[in-house]
Amino acid sequence: MKKHIQKTSLTINIILSLMLTFSVNVVAGDELSSARLIKQVIAVTKAQNKVLMHSSTIADAEHLFTLYSDNFIYVHEAYGGEYSKVHLYKNTVKYLKSGGYNKVEDRYSIVSYLAGLNTVAVQRKESSGVIHLAVFEFDGDKVSKITEYWQ
């Protein structure tokens, strides 16, 4: 009987350990590494630059918006507050169709970044030399929010 109890106790401990390991992996799976977050910020910056070019297409805009989560929001208090993904997409396509994007060189280059938990603070330099601060928040590998801190 004592052997049976010890064997049952060992089995329960193994099952609990496996459950705990699985639970930790599920939670950790929702978080991206700093390197992956930074890679995504670089991809978004490249896609934003591409859309602003004089030769950009609707396909370029569609690619950019695939990098954003469904509930993406853009926040820039100095320029009107908050904008949804749908609102930004419609404005981007409208402006693109009207020929409003006419850059011949990238608007932004990344100066520095600081990655945190599902977040990256980024200093980006405009082609004019002005430095902008933006914070990218993530939901999985998609950008869920960009908050700009510049005028």
Backbone torsions as a table, in degrees:
resi	resn	phi	psi	omega
1	MET	NA	-42.0	-179.2
2	LYS	-62.2	-39.4	177.8
3	LYS	-63.8	-39.5	-179.8
4	HIS	-64.0	-42.5	179.0
5	ILE	-64.8	-43.3	179.3
6	GLN	-63.1	-41.8	179.7
7	LYS	-65.4	-42.1	178.2
8	THR	-64.6	-42.8	179.5
9	SER	-62.7	-42.0	178.2
10	LEU	-63.9	-42.7	178.7
11	THR	-61.2	-44.7	178.6
12	ILE	-62.4	-43.4	179.2
13	ASN	-62.0	-40.7	178.8
14	ILE	-64.8	-45.3	179.7
15	ILE	-62.0	-44.9	179.1
16	LEU	-63.4	-39.8	178.3
17	SER	-63.2	-43.4	178.2
18	LEU	-63.5	-41.0	179.1
19	MET	-64.0	-42.6	179.6
20	LEU	-64.5	-43.9	178.4
21	THR	-60.3	-45.3	179.4
22	PHE	-62.4	-43.1	-179.9
23	SER	-61.9	-43.1	179.5
24	VAL	-64.6	-40.8	179.3
25	ASN	-65.4	-36.8	178.9
26	VAL	-64.5	-46.2	179.5
27	VAL	-64.4	-46.2	-178.8
28	ALA	-65.5	-27.5	180.0
29	GLY	-65.2	-22.2	179.6
30	ASP	-78.6	-14.5	-177.7
31	GLU	-103.0	136.1	176.7
32	LEU	-95.1	152.6	175.8
33	SER	-67.4	160.1	177.2
34	SER	-57.7	-40.8	-179.3
35	ALA	-63.4	-39.8	180.0
36	ARG	-68.8	-41.6	177.7
37	LEU	-59.7	-46.3	-179.0
38	ILE	-64.1	-40.1	177.1
39	LYS	-59.1	-39.8	178.8
40	GLN	-68.3	-40.1	177.2
41	VAL	-61.6	-41.5	178.0
42	ILE	-63.0	-42.3	179.5
43	ALA	-63.3	-42.1	179.0
44	VAL	-65.4	-43.8	179.6
45	THR	-61.0	-43.8	177.5
46	LYS	-62.3	-42.5	-179.2
47	ALA	-67.8	-38.9	176.3
48	GLN	-62.2	-45.8	178.5
49	ASN	-58.9	-42.3	-179.0
50	LYS	-61.6	-43.4	-178.9
51	VAL	-63.7	-32.3	-177.1
52	LEU	-79.0	-7.1	-178.5
53	MET	-74.6	152.6	-179.6
54	HIS	-62.4	-23.6	-177.7
55	SER	-100.2	14.1	-176.2
56	SER	-70.6	157.2	-177.5
57	THR	-126.6	170.2	176.0
58	ILE	-61.8	-34.3	176.7
59	ALA	-60.3	-36.1	176.7
60	ASP	-64.6	-42.1	178.1
61	ALA	-65.1	-43.2	178.9
62	GLU	-60.8	-40.4	177.7
63	HIS	-61.4	-47.4	178.6
64	LEU	-54.5	-47.5	-174.5
65	PHE	-73.1	-15.1	172.9
66	THR	-72.7	-18.0	179.1
67	LEU	-81.0	-10.6	179.8
68	TYR	-99.0	146.3	176.3
69	SER	-70.4	164.5	-179.9
70	ASP	-59.8	-33.7	-178.0
71	ASN	-99.7	24.2	-179.3
72	PHE	-54.3	141.7	175.1
73	ILE	-137.5	140.5	177.3
74	TYR	-111.3	127.5	-177.5
75	VAL	-120.8	124.8	176.1
76	HIS	-149.7	92.6	-175.2
77	GLU	-57.9	-36.7	-178.0
78	ALA	-69.1	-19.2	-178.2
79	TYR	-123.2	39.7	170.0
80	GLY	107.0	-3.1	173.8
81	GLY	103.8	-123.6	-172.1
82	GLU	-113.3	142.7	179.3
83	TYR	-133.7	135.9	178.3
84	SER	-80.7	166.0	177.0
85	LYS	-59.7	-44.4	-179.1
86	VAL	-62.2	-46.2	179.8
87	HIS	-60.4	-47.6	-179.2
88	LEU	-64.2	-40.9	-179.6
89	TYR	-62.1	-47.7	179.8
90	LYS	-59.6	-43.9	179.1
91	ASN	-65.9	-38.8	179.6
92	THR	-62.7	-47.6	-179.5
93	VAL	-65.2	-41.9	179.0
94	LYS	-60.4	-46.9	-179.0
95	TYR	-66.6	-38.9	178.9
96	LEU	-62.6	-45.6	-179.4
97	LYS	-65.0	-29.9	-179.5
98	SER	-82.7	-2.6	-179.8
99	GLY	81.1	19.0	-176.1
100	GLY	-72.0	-22.4	178.8
101	TYR	-92.1	121.3	-174.0
102	ASN	-141.2	22.8	179.6
103	LYS	-70.1	148.8	176.8
104	VAL	-114.6	-6.3	173.8
105	GLU	-137.7	159.0	-178.6
106	ASP	-55.9	137.9	176.2
107	ARG	-71.8	-44.1	-173.4
108	TYR	-117.4	143.6	163.4
109	SER	-127.9	145.4	-178.0
110	ILE	-82.7	127.0	179.2
111	VAL	-92.0	-48.8	-179.6
112	SER	-159.0	163.9	177.0
113	TYR	-150.1	155.4	177.1
114	LEU	-135.4	113.4	-177.6
115	ALA	-91.9	139.4	174.3
116	GLY	-128.7	-159.3	-179.8
117	LEU	-69.9	105.9	-179.8
118	ASN	55.5	28.0	-176.6
119	THR	-147.6	144.7	173.3
120	VAL	-135.1	124.4	171.4
121	ALA	-90.1	131.9	-172.3
122	VAL	-130.9	132.5	168.3
123	GLN	-99.7	121.8	178.5
124	ARG	-120.5	138.1	-179.8
125	LYS	-102.2	128.3	174.4
126	GLU	-72.3	159.6	178.1
127	SER	-59.2	-22.6	177.3
128	SER	-77.2	-10.4	-179.1
129	GLY	101.6	-11.7	180.0
130	VAL	-71.0	135.1	179.1
131	ILE	-94.7	132.5	177.7
132	HIS	-118.1	143.6	174.3
133	LEU	-107.5	130.4	176.8
134	ALA	-137.0	148.1	175.5
135	VAL	-117.7	123.1	178.5
136	PHE	-100.8	126.1	175.2
137	GLU	-110.8	147.2	-173.7
138	PHE	-122.5	147.4	168.7
139	ASP	-123.1	101.3	-170.3
140	GLY	66.3	-134.2	-179.8
141	ASP	-96.9	11.9	178.6
142	LYS	-104.8	145.1	175.0
143	VAL	-76.3	124.3	-179.2
144	SER	-100.2	-20.2	-178.7
145	LYS	-160.6	137.7	169.2
146	ILE	-122.7	124.8	176.0
147	THR	-115.3	123.7	180.0
148	GLU	-96.7	139.7	179.6
149	TYR	-126.3	66.9	177.0
150	TRP	-158.9	163.9	177.9
151	GLN	-118.1	NA	NA
